[in-house]
Amino acid sequence: LTIKALSEGVVARGKVSDCSDSSTCINVDIPGLWVVNGAYCPVGQDKDRGVVYLRQGPTPETTLYLVQYLAAKDPHVQSCEDGSYVLRSTLPGRDIVKPDAGYFELR
């Protein structure tokens, strides 16, 4: 699993053994980027991106999703390859989140 920060070119790598990606939280700890650090826990399986992780913040502005990058769904993100992970902020009322249907549309 590779987590690439959008600034400073930071790359964090981690391996979780004997655990399922759909049941294990991922701890992100990138020095200097405290606003994105924390535990991201699986909230569902997107039909296109795979497992979707969520870090629930105290406010909508600090709540983040960790998802696999797909060029077709993330045209605003540059310098990533399909399969890398990106952080997506939430937009309550505009995001469409239907975990039971495997559908996550993050604005």
Z-matrix of the N, CA and C atoms (Angstrom, degrees):
N
C 1 1.458
C 2 1.514 1 107.95
N 3 1.307 2 116.57 1 126.80
C 4 1.462 3 121.76 2 177.52
C 5 1.512 4 109.22 3 -118.02
N 6 1.317 5 116.30 4 130.40
C 7 1.453 6 122.42 5 177.10
C 8 1.512 7 106.87 6 -117.13
N 9 1.327 8 115.98 7 117.06
C 10 1.462 9 120.54 8 -175.47
C 11 1.524 10 109.09 9 -109.84
N 12 1.319 11 116.41 10 121.39
C 13 1.466 12 121.11 11 176.58
C 14 1.519 13 108.57 12 -74.29
N 15 1.325 14 116.81 13 146.14
C 16 1.454 15 120.49 14 -177.92
C 17 1.522 16 112.87 15 -76.32
N 18 1.333 17 117.00 16 -12.45
C 19 1.459 18 119.49 17 176.88
C 20 1.517 19 109.52 18 -123.69
N 21 1.298 20 116.93 19 155.28
C 22 1.453 21 124.23 20 175.44
C 23 1.527 22 114.00 21 68.24
N 24 1.347 23 119.79 22 -0.64
C 25 1.458 24 121.38 23 179.10
C 26 1.513 25 114.09 24 64.11
N 27 1.321 26 118.65 25 28.11
C 28 1.462 27 122.94 26 -177.76
C 29 1.521 28 109.84 27 -74.39
N 30 1.316 29 116.48 28 134.32
C 31 1.460 30 121.48 29 175.22
C 32 1.523 31 107.95 30 -126.81
N 33 1.322 32 116.48 31 128.78
C 34 1.465 33 121.51 32 177.00
C 35 1.520 34 107.95 33 -115.87
N 36 1.311 35 117.16 34 138.31
C 37 1.457 36 121.08 35 179.65
C 38 1.526 37 108.94 36 -125.99
N 39 1.313 38 114.77 37 144.07
C 40 1.453 39 118.90 38 177.80
C 41 1.510 40 110.16 39 -151.37
N 42 1.326 41 116.88 40 150.06
C 43 1.452 42 121.67 41 177.95
C 44 1.516 43 108.37 42 -128.01
N 45 1.313 44 114.76 43 130.12
C 46 1.448 45 120.48 44 177.10
C 47 1.518 46 106.61 45 -114.00
N 48 1.323 47 116.74 46 118.88
C 49 1.460 48 119.27 47 -179.27
C 50 1.526 49 110.26 48 -100.13
N 51 1.313 50 115.54 49 151.41
C 52 1.466 51 123.36 50 178.03
C 53 1.522 52 113.07 51 57.11
N 54 1.303 53 117.62 52 31.67
C 55 1.462 54 121.72 53 178.02
C 56 1.521 55 108.70 54 -136.22
N 57 1.310 56 115.62 55 154.03
C 58 1.457 57 120.83 56 177.63
C 59 1.517 58 108.99 57 -94.09
N 60 1.332 59 116.66 58 140.08
C 61 1.461 60 119.68 59 179.68
C 62 1.522 61 111.57 60 -67.27
N 63 1.320 62 117.24 61 -18.29
C 64 1.462 63 119.67 62 179.56
C 65 1.528 64 112.98 63 -91.33
N 66 1.340 65 116.75 64 1.67
C 67 1.462 66 119.13 65 179.50
C 68 1.522 67 113.80 66 -132.75
N 69 1.321 68 117.41 67 0.86
C 70 1.457 69 121.53 68 -176.00
C 71 1.525 70 111.06 69 -117.14
N 72 1.321 71 115.97 70 132.42
C 73 1.470 72 120.62 71 176.36
C 74 1.527 73 109.46 72 -75.56
N 75 1.318 74 115.54 73 152.44
C 76 1.458 75 122.57 74 176.45
C 77 1.519 76 107.75 75 -111.95
N 78 1.325 77 116.97 76 127.38
C 79 1.456 78 120.67 77 178.02
C 80 1.528 79 109.05 78 -94.46
N 81 1.313 80 116.62 79 118.98
C 82 1.463 81 122.35 80 177.75
C 83 1.523 82 107.73 81 -100.83
N 84 1.322 83 116.02 82 126.64
C 85 1.463 84 121.75 83 179.83
C 86 1.520 85 107.99 84 -141.01
N 87 1.317 86 116.01 85 94.39
C 88 1.462 87 121.69 86 -179.04
C 89 1.530 88 107.78 87 -112.53
N 90 1.338 89 117.51 88 111.82
C 91 1.463 90 120.31 89 -179.30
C 92 1.530 91 111.62 90 -54.15
N 93 1.319 92 115.31 91 133.49
C 94 1.457 93 121.17 92 178.42
C 95 1.517 94 114.05 93 87.01
N 96 1.317 95 117.93 94 -8.64
C 97 1.468 96 121.87 95 179.75
C 98 1.529 97 109.32 96 -122.05
N 99 1.331 98 115.85 97 51.62
C 100 1.459 99 121.20 98 -174.55
C 101 1.524 100 113.00 99 -56.33
N 102 1.320 101 117.86 100 -27.22
C 103 1.467 102 121.02 101 -176.22
C 104 1.535 103 111.82 102 -65.84
N 105 1.328 104 118.61 103 -21.84
C 106 1.463 105 120.68 104 179.74
C 107 1.529 106 112.65 105 -104.52
N 108 1.318 107 117.55 106 -7.60
C 109 1.461 108 121.03 107 -176.86
C 110 1.525 109 111.52 108 -72.18
N 111 1.321 110 115.27 109 150.93
C 112 1.455 111 120.89 110 176.50
C 113 1.515 112 111.73 111 141.06
N 114 1.324 113 115.60 112 -174.22
C 115 1.465 114 122.35 113 -179.32
C 116 1.524 115 109.97 114 -90.50
N 117 1.307 116 115.88 115 124.89
C 118 1.458 117 123.82 116 176.08
C 119 1.529 118 106.77 117 -107.41
N 120 1.330 119 115.86 118 117.39
C 121 1.462 120 120.53 119 -175.19
C 122 1.524 121 110.72 120 -110.81
N 123 1.346 122 116.78 121 146.37
C 124 1.462 123 119.59 122 -178.26
C 125 1.524 124 111.94 123 -63.92
N 126 1.340 125 116.27 124 135.24
C 127 1.469 126 121.64 125 178.02
C 128 1.520 127 111.35 126 -119.98
N 129 1.316 128 117.11 127 -6.15
C 130 1.455 129 119.74 128 178.79
C 131 1.510 130 111.62 129 164.53
N 132 1.311 131 113.94 130 177.97
C 133 1.460 132 122.55 131 -179.15
C 134 1.521 133 108.04 132 -116.63
N 135 1.332 134 116.84 133 115.40
C 136 1.466 135 121.13 134 177.01
C 137 1.524 136 108.48 135 -83.52
N 138 1.333 137 116.38 136 138.52
C 139 1.466 138 120.27 137 -176.90
C 140 1.526 139 112.74 138 -62.20
N 141 1.323 140 118.28 139 -25.51
C 142 1.466 141 121.68 140 -179.48
C 143 1.525 142 113.39 141 -102.24
N 144 1.328 143 117.10 142 -37.15
C 145 1.467 144 121.22 143 -171.77
C 146 1.524 145 114.65 144 -99.20
N 147 1.300 146 118.78 145 -13.88
C 148 1.460 147 120.09 146 -174.20
C 149 1.521 148 110.18 147 87.97
N 150 1.320 149 116.28 148 -147.53
C 151 1.466 150 121.16 149 -176.03
C 152 1.530 151 110.42 150 -66.64
N 153 1.329 152 116.19 151 134.70
C 154 1.466 153 123.34 152 176.75
C 155 1.520 154 107.21 153 -107.93
N 156 1.327 155 116.51 154 127.77
C 157 1.457 156 122.76 155 -179.72
C 158 1.524 157 109.72 156 -108.53
N 159 1.324 158 116.26 157 147.89
C 160 1.465 159 121.51 158 -178.70
C 161 1.517 160 110.04 159 -130.76
N 162 1.335 161 115.90 160 135.04
C 163 1.461 162 121.63 161 168.20
C 164 1.519 163 105.51 162 -111.63
N 165 1.317 164 115.57 163 107.30
C 166 1.460 165 121.81 164 -177.33
C 167 1.521 166 108.85 165 -79.70
N 168 1.330 167 116.07 166 114.07
C 169 1.456 168 120.84 167 177.98
C 170 1.515 169 110.49 168 -92.83
N 171 1.319 170 117.70 169 173.04
C 172 1.462 171 121.05 170 179.19
C 173 1.528 172 112.93 171 -69.66
N 174 1.329 173 117.17 172 -18.14
C 175 1.467 174 121.91 173 178.51
C 176 1.530 175 108.50 174 -134.61
N 177 1.335 176 118.05 175 161.48
C 178 1.466 177 119.29 176 176.40
C 179 1.535 178 112.59 177 -58.78
N 180 1.312 179 117.02 178 -32.62
C 181 1.470 180 120.80 179 -178.87
C 182 1.525 181 112.68 180 -67.59
N 183 1.326 182 117.32 181 -24.33
C 184 1.465 183 120.55 182 -179.06
C 185 1.527 184 112.56 183 -104.70
N 186 1.316 185 117.22 184 4.82
C 187 1.458 186 122.07 185 176.42
C 188 1.527 187 108.32 186 -89.57
N 189 1.340 188 116.76 187 130.49
C 190 1.460 189 121.47 188 -175.04
C 191 1.530 190 111.64 189 -132.97
N 192 1.318 191 115.28 190 147.83
C 193 1.462 192 122.41 191 171.00
C 194 1.521 193 108.66 192 -104.17
N 195 1.318 194 116.00 193 146.80
C 196 1.461 195 123.23 194 172.29
C 197 1.526 196 105.95 195 -116.11
N 198 1.324 197 116.71 196 115.63
C 199 1.466 198 121.36 197 -175.01
C 200 1.528 199 110.04 198 -136.44
N 201 1.337 200 115.13 199 159.47
C 202 1.459 201 118.94 200 174.69
C 203 1.522 202 109.29 201 -70.05
N 204 1.317 203 115.14 202 137.97
C 205 1.456 204 121.98 203 178.26
C 206 1.525 205 110.27 204 -72.63
N 207 1.314 206 115.64 205 133.58
C 208 1.464 207 123.08 206 171.40
C 209 1.525 208 107.28 207 -132.89
N 210 1.311 209 117.39 208 122.62
C 211 1.465 210 121.12 209 -177.25
C 212 1.525 211 111.55 210 -53.93
N 213 1.322 212 117.63 211 -37.75
C 214 1.464 213 120.96 212 -177.98
C 215 1.529 214 112.72 213 -67.55
N 216 1.334 215 117.28 214 -27.32
C 217 1.464 216 120.59 215 -178.27
C 218 1.523 217 112.98 216 -103.82
N 219 1.318 218 117.61 217 -12.20
C 220 1.463 219 121.98 218 -177.04
C 221 1.527 220 111.51 219 -127.63
N 222 1.340 221 118.24 220 55.84
C 223 1.470 222 119.36 221 -175.33
C 224 1.524 223 113.71 222 -64.47
N 225 1.330 224 117.96 223 -20.90
C 226 1.462 225 121.65 224 -179.12
C 227 1.531 226 113.12 225 -81.26
N 228 1.333 227 117.65 226 -11.24
C 229 1.466 228 122.23 227 -179.25
C 230 1.523 229 108.40 228 -93.49
N 231 1.331 230 115.90 229 130.55
C 232 1.456 231 120.67 230 -179.82
C 233 1.515 232 110.06 231 -113.62
N 234 1.312 233 116.49 232 158.92
C 235 1.467 234 124.02 233 174.40
C 236 1.525 235 113.32 234 65.16
N 237 1.311 236 117.38 235 34.07
C 238 1.462 237 121.18 236 174.60
C 239 1.519 238 108.63 237 -124.40
N 240 1.325 239 114.97 238 156.06
C 241 1.449 240 120.87 239 175.77
C 242 1.517 241 108.47 240 -111.64
N 243 1.338 242 117.49 241 148.09
C 244 1.457 243 120.17 242 175.85
C 245 1.523 244 109.10 243 -52.39
N 246 1.314 245 115.89 244 136.11
C 247 1.463 246 121.59 245 -178.68
C 248 1.515 247 112.97 246 98.99
N 249 1.361 248 118.16 247 -21.26
C 250 1.465 249 120.40 248 173.24
C 251 1.521 250 107.52 249 -69.03
N 252 1.297 251 117.42 250 165.87
C 253 1.463 252 121.06 251 179.08
C 254 1.526 253 110.33 252 -105.58
N 255 1.328 254 115.64 253 143.28
C 256 1.455 255 121.83 254 177.34
C 257 1.524 256 108.78 255 -130.49
N 258 1.318 257 115.30 256 154.72
C 259 1.464 258 121.67 257 175.68
C 260 1.519 259 108.42 258 -96.59
N 261 1.316 260 115.38 259 135.13
C 262 1.464 261 121.00 260 179.48
C 263 1.522 262 108.46 261 -124.86
N 264 1.317 263 116.68 262 131.81
C 265 1.463 264 120.61 263 176.17
C 266 1.522 265 109.04 264 -78.42
N 267 1.323 266 115.65 265 166.91
C 268 1.461 267 120.64 266 -179.34
C 269 1.520 268 110.59 267 -101.23
N 270 1.303 269 115.24 268 151.35
C 271 1.459 270 122.55 269 172.92
C 272 1.532 271 106.95 270 -131.02
N 273 1.334 272 116.76 271 87.39
C 274 1.467 273 119.37 272 -179.32
C 275 1.525 274 111.15 273 -53.86
N 276 1.315 275 115.21 274 136.48
C 277 1.445 276 120.61 275 -178.89
C 278 1.520 277 113.51 276 88.53
N 279 1.329 278 117.12 277 -17.87
C 280 1.471 279 120.69 278 178.59
C 281 1.519 280 112.00 279 -114.29
N 282 1.350 281 117.43 280 -31.70
C 283 1.463 282 119.99 281 176.05
C 284 1.522 283 108.61 282 -68.49
N 285 1.313 284 115.94 283 144.74
C 286 1.455 285 120.85 284 173.52
C 287 1.520 286 106.74 285 -113.55
N 288 1.324 287 116.49 286 113.21
C 289 1.452 288 122.28 287 -175.97
C 290 1.522 289 108.44 288 -123.72
N 291 1.334 290 115.53 289 110.01
C 292 1.463 291 122.27 290 179.39
C 293 1.526 292 108.53 291 -131.31
N 294 1.349 293 117.10 292 78.39
C 295 1.469 294 120.29 293 -176.22
C 296 1.531 295 113.28 294 -57.21
N 297 1.322 296 118.49 295 -37.52
C 298 1.460 297 120.59 296 -177.85
C 299 1.527 298 111.88 297 -65.56
N 300 1.327 299 117.09 298 -26.62
C 301 1.468 300 122.13 299 179.42
C 302 1.533 301 111.61 300 -95.58
N 303 1.349 302 117.69 301 -3.54
C 304 1.462 303 120.91 302 -177.52
C 305 1.511 304 112.90 303 68.94
N 306 1.341 305 115.70 304 35.31
C 307 1.457 306 120.03 305 -175.44
C 308 1.520 307 110.79 306 -128.46
N 309 1.327 308 115.87 307 119.82
C 310 1.456 309 122.98 308 177.48
C 311 1.522 310 107.49 309 -131.43
N 312 1.324 311 116.52 310 112.57
C 313 1.459 312 120.83 311 175.49
C 314 1.519 313 106.79 312 -113.84
N 315 1.326 314 114.48 313 103.34
C 316 1.464 315 121.45 314 -175.06
C 317 1.521 316 108.83 315 -100.83
N 318 1.323 317 116.75 316 119.32
C 319 1.460 318 121.15 317 -176.49
C 320 1.482 319 108.47 318 -81.81
